[in-house]
Amino acid sequence: MWGEFSKRVDRRLRSRYLALLMTLSLHNTLSGRQEVFRPLESGRVSFYSCGPTVYDYAHIGNFRSFLLGDTLRRWLESPLCEQVEPDGAASGQFGYTVTHVMNITDVGHMTDDAVADGAGEDKMELAAARLLEAKKSGKLPEGVDDIDPGDPYAIAGFYAAAFIEDAKRLGMKVAFEADADASLLPRASEHVKGMLEIVVGLLEKGFAYQVGGAVYFDTQAFPDYGSLSGNTLDKIREGAGGRVSQSQQSEKKHPADFLLWKADSSHLMKWDPSALLGREVGLGEGYPGWHIECSAMAQERLAPAGSAHAGVIDIHS
């Protein structure tokens, strides 16, 4: 009798335990609640996660973020993960088909994205200067001696390859899949045209404005700005995403407005917007702001939108 009762209790506990594991629940930043994950498309999940800036080798702290995305993706694909329809209904199917995209930032990531005066340098150009000095002193890192230390594109290529090799050693699925489909690991420098199309579109729609050679996103033109992170314009730290001169900072409409494009012909990695877009757009030769890069790459590969986006605290705004 006791044995039969024990079996019934065990079955019930097991059933409840499995029920908790079957559907994926995530913290919804917008609502502030834990909610069952619902994809945009039945049976499929498009997932974008922020990848490395390839100015140096990725360290264990970097890979903590990257592996978190890989772990989430693996659970979504797992036969233990019960699919939920876009309307929230259980489908009775298990394991989603996942398209995971992770960017590689090789331009426009400055040293002071969170500092008010915006006086910083591109991390890729800093890497070039660092390696150039190392070459002069005969102290180049192993494997770097066959590239031009003054060429930020070559440096980005070297460290991107090193990152992919390390990612494969750690078993990250997207690193292996990118061998057959490079668009799953898009590089920022190869998507500047898409970034410029977004910048020009924001200017035309009144969501951005120019100050000298800089183009800023007008946070006050978007009433819901900050709602996802729980911030308000008054709480967002002054100068977020700035990296321009103090004089230009003072001409911004709001301290929280962030950079979309910076005209700078002295920058080693620069593009001519009008030539790239095939029409005159009134923007000077320069480079994109860090915060517009992922928007363009995610849209190009996962258009019109992704079901999930994972990142790190420095894009919190």
C-alpha positions as a Python dict, from the first residue, in 0.01 Angstrom:
ca = {
    (1, 'M'): (0, 0, 0),
    (2, 'W'): (276, 241, 95),
    (3, 'G'): (465, 147, -217),
    (4, 'E'): (169, 230, -443),
    (5, 'F'): (113, 563, -264),
    (6, 'S'): (482, 646, -302),
    (7, 'K'): (465, 575, -675),
    (8, 'R'): (163, 802, -717),
    (9, 'V'): (336, 1086, -530),
    (10, 'D'): (652, 1031, -731),
    (11, 'R'): (458, 1045, -1060),
    (12, 'R'): (285, 1367, -955),
    (13, 'L'): (608, 1533, -845),
    (14, 'R'): (781, 1425, -1162),
    (15, 'S'): (493, 1554, -1373),
    (16, 'R'): (498, 1893, -1199),
    (17, 'Y'): (877, 1913, -1223),
    (18, 'L'): (873, 1840, -1595),
    (19, 'A'): (591, 2089, -1648),
    (20, 'L'): (809, 2360, -1498),
    (21, 'L'): (1098, 2268, -1726),
    (22, 'M'): (906, 2227, -2049),
    (23, 'T'): (830, 2589, -2136),
    (24, 'L'): (1095, 2861, -2130),
    (25, 'S'): (1023, 3159, -1905),
    (26, 'L'): (1234, 3474, -1920),
    (27, 'H'): (1239, 3802, -1733),
    (28, 'N'): (1056, 4058, -1946),
    (29, 'T'): (1247, 4383, -1903),
    (30, 'L'): (954, 4585, -2035),
    (31, 'S'): (693, 4447, -1794),
    (32, 'G'): (931, 4367, -1509),
    (33, 'R'): (781, 4017, -1479),
    (34, 'Q'): (887, 3663, -1558),
    (35, 'E'): (685, 3549, -1858),
    (36, 'V'): (660, 3247, -2085),
    (37, 'F'): (869, 3308, -2397),
    (38, 'R'): (659, 3349, -2712),
    (39, 'P'): (828, 3353, -3055),
    (40, 'L'): (724, 3581, -3338),
    (41, 'E'): (686, 3284, -3572),
    (42, 'S'): (540, 2943, -3495),
    (43, 'G'): (812, 2685, -3432),
    (44, 'R'): (1098, 2921, -3515),
    (45, 'V'): (1314, 3159, -3311),
    (46, 'S'): (1539, 3430, -3454),
    (47, 'F'): (1794, 3523, -3190),
    (48, 'Y'): (2054, 3803, -3194),
    (49, 'S'): (2327, 3832, -2934),
    (50, 'C'): (2608, 4084, -2899),
    (51, 'G'): (2951, 3950, -2986),
    (52, 'P'): (3310, 4069, -2933),
    (53, 'T'): (3498, 4382, -3028),
    (54, 'V'): (3805, 4228, -3189),
    (55, 'Y'): (4082, 4460, -3074),
    (56, 'D'): (4236, 4190, -2851),
    (57, 'Y'): (4185, 3830, -2745),
    (58, 'A'): (3850, 3760, -2575),
    (59, 'H'): (3891, 3675, -2206),
    (60, 'I'): (3683, 3450, -1981),
    (61, 'G'): (3456, 3736, -1876),
    (62, 'N'): (3375, 3810, -2240),
    (63, 'F'): (3297, 3446, -2307),
    (64, 'R'): (3061, 3433, -2009),
    (65, 'S'): (2827, 3659, -2208),
    (66, 'F'): (2877, 3472, -2535),
    (67, 'L'): (2822, 3130, -2374),
    (68, 'L'): (2506, 3253, -2205),
    (69, 'G'): (2360, 3319, -2551),
    (70, 'D'): (2475, 2977, -2670),
    (71, 'T'): (2315, 2810, -2365),
    (72, 'L'): (1985, 2988, -2423),
    (73, 'R'): (1990, 2886, -2787),
    (74, 'R'): (2059, 2521, -2696),
    (75, 'W'): (1766, 2512, -2454),
    (76, 'L'): (1533, 2654, -2719),
    (77, 'E'): (1642, 2375, -2953),
    (78, 'S'): (1620, 2107, -2684),
    (79, 'P'): (1356, 1833, -2713),
    (80, 'L'): (1267, 1921, -2352),
    (81, 'C'): (1165, 2276, -2450),
    (82, 'E'): (793, 2283, -2530),
    (83, 'Q'): (705, 2514, -2815),
    (84, 'V'): (464, 2798, -2747),
    (85, 'E'): (268, 2962, -3026),
    (86, 'P'): (295, 3339, -3084),
    (87, 'D'): (-46, 3378, -2917),
    (88, 'G'): (79, 3198, -2604),
    (89, 'A'): (-95, 2864, -2664),
    (90, 'A'): (101, 2542, -2615),
    (91, 'S'): (171, 2372, -2948),
    (92, 'G'): (244, 2023, -2820),
    (93, 'Q'): (572, 2029, -3014),
    (94, 'F'): (918, 2035, -2860),
    (95, 'G'): (1237, 2214, -2966),
    (96, 'Y'): (1238, 2526, -3182),
    (97, 'T'): (1432, 2579, -3502),
    (98, 'V'): (1673, 2857, -3404),
    (99, 'T'): (1860, 3108, -3620),
    (100, 'H'): (2131, 3257, -3397),
    (101, 'V'): (2321, 3564, -3517),
    (102, 'M'): (2613, 3715, -3324),
    (103, 'N'): (2797, 4023, -3446),
    (104, 'I'): (3169, 4095, -3457),
    (105, 'T'): (3246, 4462, -3391),
    (106, 'D'): (3553, 4574, -3582),
    (107, 'V'): (3493, 4950, -3601),
    (108, 'G'): (3332, 5229, -3400),
    (109, 'H'): (3363, 5088, -3046),
    (110, 'M'): (3520, 5375, -2856),
    (111, 'T'): (3699, 5374, -2523),
    (112, 'D'): (3456, 5613, -2355),
    (113, 'D'): (3103, 5527, -2462),
    (114, 'A'): (2980, 5600, -2110),
    (115, 'V'): (3183, 5917, -2046),
    (116, 'A'): (3019, 6259, -2077),
    (117, 'D'): (3284, 6448, -2275),
    (118, 'G'): (3316, 6177, -2540),
    (119, 'A'): (3691, 6226, -2572),
    (120, 'G'): (3803, 5878, -2667),
    (121, 'E'): (3961, 5663, -2934),
    (122, 'D'): (3841, 5375, -3145),
    (123, 'K'): (3954, 5052, -2981),
    (124, 'M'): (4063, 4914, -3320),
    (125, 'E'): (4290, 5212, -3380),
    (126, 'L'): (4427, 5182, -3027),
    (127, 'A'): (4506, 4817, -3099),
    (128, 'A'): (4691, 4921, -3414),
    (129, 'A'): (4897, 5176, -3220),
    (130, 'R'): (4968, 4925, -2943),
    (131, 'L'): (5089, 4658, -3186),
    (132, 'L'): (5294, 4910, -3382),
    (133, 'E'): (5483, 4999, -3064),
    (134, 'A'): (5520, 4630, -2981),
    (135, 'K'): (5671, 4568, -3324),
    (136, 'K'): (5924, 4847, -3274),
    (137, 'S'): (6034, 4691, -2947),
    (138, 'G'): (6032, 4338, -3087),
    (139, 'K'): (5755, 4226, -2851),
    (140, 'L'): (5472, 4137, -3088),
    (141, 'P'): (5231, 3873, -2953),
    (142, 'E'): (5267, 3525, -3100),
    (143, 'G'): (5100, 3494, -3438),
    (144, 'V'): (5074, 3869, -3503),
    (145, 'D'): (5414, 3906, -3665),
    (146, 'D'): (5278, 3822, -4012),
    (147, 'I'): (5024, 4109, -4024),
    (148, 'D'): (5072, 4483, -4062),
    (149, 'P'): (5033, 4622, -3705),
    (150, 'G'): (4938, 4960, -3850),
    (151, 'D'): (4639, 4820, -4039),
    (152, 'P'): (4326, 4803, -3818),
    (153, 'Y'): (4148, 4584, -4075),
    (154, 'A'): (4428, 4326, -4059),
    (155, 'I'): (4426, 4340, -3680),
    (156, 'A'): (4050, 4292, -3671),
    (157, 'G'): (4083, 3993, -3902),
    (158, 'F'): (4351, 3836, -3683),
    (159, 'Y'): (4161, 3873, -3355),
    (160, 'A'): (3829, 3774, -3517),
    (161, 'A'): (3989, 3449, -3634),
    (162, 'A'): (4130, 3394, -3284),
    (163, 'F'): (3787, 3453, -3133),
    (164, 'I'): (3617, 3206, -3367),
    (165, 'E'): (3882, 2945, -3288),
    (166, 'D'): (3829, 2992, -2914),
    (167, 'A'): (3451, 2986, -2959),
    (168, 'K'): (3477, 2652, -3138),
    (169, 'R'): (3693, 2513, -2859),
    (170, 'L'): (3413, 2606, -2620),
    (171, 'G'): (3157, 2442, -2847),
    (172, 'M'): (2960, 2752, -2946),
    (173, 'K'): (2724, 2639, -3222),
    (174, 'V'): (2712, 2970, -3408),
    (175, 'A'): (3091, 2957, -3462),
    (176, 'F'): (3061, 2625, -3644),
    (177, 'E'): (2750, 2727, -3840),
    (178, 'A'): (2926, 3041, -3965),
    (179, 'D'): (3166, 2820, -4164),
    (180, 'A'): (2874, 2750, -4398),
    (181, 'D'): (2689, 3081, -4351),
    (182, 'A'): (2913, 3379, -4272),
    (183, 'S'): (2609, 3604, -4226),
    (184, 'L'): (2557, 3442, -3885),
    (185, 'L'): (2874, 3619, -3762),
    (186, 'P'): (2838, 3957, -3938),
    (187, 'R'): (3122, 4208, -3914),
    (188, 'A'): (3032, 4571, -3855),
    (189, 'S'): (3274, 4702, -4119),
    (190, 'E'): (3093, 4497, -4385),
    (191, 'H'): (2751, 4645, -4303),
    (192, 'V'): (2817, 5019, -4298),
    (193, 'K'): (2584, 5073, -4595),
    (194, 'G'): (2294, 4927, -4396),
    (195, 'M'): (2386, 5146, -4099),
    (196, 'L'): (2386, 5455, -4318),
    (197, 'E'): (2047, 5367, -4464),
    (198, 'I'): (1907, 5360, -4111),
    (199, 'V'): (2080, 5688, -4020),
    (200, 'V'): (1947, 5865, -4329),
    (201, 'G'): (1601, 5721, -4267),
    (202, 'L'): (1602, 5850, -3909),
    (203, 'L'): (1707, 6195, -4032),
    (204, 'E'): (1429, 6200, -4291),
    (205, 'K'): (1168, 6096, -4034),
    (206, 'G'): (1278, 6351, -3776),
    (207, 'F'): (1425, 6106, -3527),
    (208, 'A'): (1783, 6228, -3576),
    (209, 'Y'): (1966, 6556, -3633),
    (210, 'Q'): (2311, 6686, -3727),
    (211, 'V'): (2552, 6884, -3512),
    (212, 'G'): (2855, 6974, -3719),
    (213, 'G'): (2983, 6645, -3854),
    (214, 'A'): (2796, 6435, -3600),
    (215, 'V'): (2451, 6279, -3637),
    (216, 'Y'): (2258, 6210, -3317),
    (217, 'F'): (1947, 6012, -3237),
    (218, 'D'): (1688, 6254, -3096),
    (219, 'T'): (1570, 6075, -2783),
    (220, 'Q'): (1300, 6334, -2715),
    (221, 'A'): (1138, 6260, -3053),
    (222, 'F'): (1065, 5904, -2936),
    (223, 'P'): (822, 5923, -2641),
    (224, 'D'): (879, 5562, -2532),
    (225, 'Y'): (1259, 5592, -2527),
    (226, 'G'): (1393, 5427, -2212),
    (227, 'S'): (1078, 5226, -2138),
    (228, 'L'): (1248, 4894, -2214),
    (229, 'S'): (1526, 4954, -1962),
    (230, 'G'): (1306, 5127, -1707),
    (231, 'N'): (1498, 5452, -1750),
    (232, 'T'): (1375, 5802, -1819),
    (233, 'L'): (1561, 6067, -2015),
    (234, 'D'): (1641, 6247, -1690),
    (235, 'K'): (1791, 5934, -1536),
    (236, 'I'): (1999, 5825, -1834),
    (237, 'R'): (2359, 5917, -1775),
    (238, 'E'): (2470, 6230, -1958),
    (239, 'G'): (2670, 6173, -2272),
    (240, 'A'): (2587, 5805, -2322),
    (241, 'G'): (2725, 5697, -2659),
    (242, 'G'): (2888, 6039, -2711),
    (243, 'R'): (3256, 6036, -2813),
    (244, 'V'): (3261, 6380, -2977),
    (245, 'S'): (3405, 6713, -2869),
    (246, 'Q'): (3271, 6904, -2569),
    (247, 'S'): (3155, 7185, -2798),
    (248, 'Q'): (2940, 6943, -2996),
    (249, 'Q'): (2814, 6783, -2675),
    (250, 'S'): (2682, 7121, -2565),
    (251, 'E'): (2490, 7157, -2892),
    (252, 'K'): (2296, 6834, -2846),
    (253, 'K'): (1924, 6870, -2791),
    (254, 'H'): (1942, 6640, -2487),
    (255, 'P'): (2242, 6495, -2301),
    (256, 'A'): (2109, 6141, -2361),
    (257, 'D'): (2113, 6178, -2742),
    (258, 'F'): (2363, 5928, -2878),
    (259, 'L'): (2589, 5924, -3182),
    (260, 'L'): (2480, 5757, -3506),
    (261, 'W'): (2749, 5885, -3743),
    (262, 'K'): (3073, 6080, -3692),
    (263, 'A'): (3238, 6265, -3979),
    (264, 'D'): (3614, 6226, -3934),
    (265, 'S'): (3839, 6203, -4238),
    (266, 'S'): (4143, 6135, -4017),
    (267, 'H'): (3998, 5808, -3889),
    (268, 'L'): (4180, 5505, -4032),
    (269, 'M'): (3852, 5319, -4084),
    (270, 'K'): (3622, 5558, -4271),
    (271, 'W'): (3353, 5557, -4539),
    (272, 'D'): (3200, 5809, -4781),
    (273, 'P'): (2822, 5795, -4717),
    (274, 'S'): (2718, 5943, -5052),
    (275, 'A'): (2943, 5708, -5249),
    (276, 'L'): (2829, 5406, -5048),
    (277, 'L'): (2458, 5485, -5089),
    (278, 'G'): (2489, 5604, -5450),
    (279, 'R'): (2327, 5941, -5382),
    (280, 'E'): (2408, 6267, -5206),
    (281, 'V'): (2302, 6245, -4842),
    (282, 'G'): (2487, 6540, -4689),
    (283, 'L'): (2701, 6338, -4448),
    (284, 'G'): (3078, 6368, -4427),
    (285, 'E'): (3330, 6088, -4462),
    (286, 'G'): (3361, 5907, -4131),
    (287, 'Y'): (3241, 5606, -3933),
    (288, 'P'): (2927, 5476, -3758),
    (289, 'G'): (2837, 5512, -3394),
    (290, 'W'): (2860, 5194, -3191),
    (291, 'H'): (2490, 5181, -3100),
    (292, 'I'): (2361, 5179, -3459),
    (293, 'E'): (2574, 4884, -3565),
    (294, 'C'): (2376, 4600, -3407),
    (295, 'S'): (2048, 4752, -3524),
    (296, 'A'): (2163, 4733, -3886),
    (297, 'M'): (2315, 4385, -3866),
    (298, 'A'): (2015, 4238, -3684),
    (299, 'Q'): (1771, 4388, -3935),
    (300, 'E'): (1969, 4272, -4235),
    (301, 'R'): (1989, 3910, -4120),
    (302, 'L'): (1670, 3871, -3913),
    (303, 'A'): (1432, 4115, -4083),
    (304, 'P'): (1180, 4233, -3996),
    (305, 'A'): (1260, 4154, -3632),
    (306, 'G'): (1413, 3897, -3399),
    (307, 'S'): (1232, 3701, -3129),
    (308, 'A'): (1508, 3762, -2875),
    (309, 'H'): (1806, 3995, -2830),
    (310, 'A'): (2076, 3935, -2570),
    (311, 'G'): (2347, 4184, -2483),
    (312, 'V'): (2556, 4330, -2204),
    (313, 'I'): (2504, 4608, -1954),
    (314, 'D'): (2688, 4874, -2158),
    (315, 'I'): (2405, 4885, -2413),
    (316, 'H'): (2153, 4947, -2135),
    (317, 'S'): (1987, 5283, -2204),
}
